[in-house]
Amino acid sequence: MRLLTFCFRNLTRRKIRTTLCIFGVALATTCIVALGATTMRYTRVIKETNLLFDGQIMVVSKGAIVIQAIPIGGGMLPQNRTERLLQNITSVQKTVPILFVTPIGVGGIIQPVPVNFSMGILVEDWRLILGTTSLKGAVGHFPEHEDIAEAVVGASLADQYNWTVGAEIRVNGHEVRITGVLDTKMALLNRCIVMPLRLTQKIYNYPNSVNIVLANPIPGCTQEELS
């Protein structure tokens, strides 16, 4: 009891030191929680990208740094030439070109923990990547033409910016109409704007270029054998 009284007495006498100690502990706790939450979110996004490309070989440019399934930096791949080279491999059943764009921060630096993503997929290949992902409330439709400025967006983005089906949004300076909101629990797709590939190439000025080409192996051929 005397020890407890002594401690409280010292705390009241050294108010500045006590205040600084409490502030330091609170600041450290906040930093740990924030860093942990950020790391968990980024890890979850990366793991979910793996799920999207599950069962396929991912081809990226030689200079790209691949963190799990997300290409960081490096150059672009010539879409048609890369697909032709892959299709000449007898074990490749189909190729799927993708333009995956992460946001760029001040000074042209890629954000370490991206807030949102843009993904361009050929209209004919949407189901190969998105699988059974449907539209929220069964309202709207997936874009059906490569050159029409339409997109579907993640529910998290739609809620944050009050986007609704039929709304016009600006993507990298271009007007794009929302045709649907993705109904999914995947963090990656929830923060993603998904558009037809050719439209995405035009918006981000990457004509006939992609940074991912998926190679789908023929039945009976494993990923290891194809690699």
Order of alpha helices (4+ residues) and beta strands (2+ residues): alpha-alpha-beta-beta-beta-beta-alpha-beta-beta-alpha-beta-beta-alpha-beta-beta-alpha-beta-alpha-beta-beta-alpha
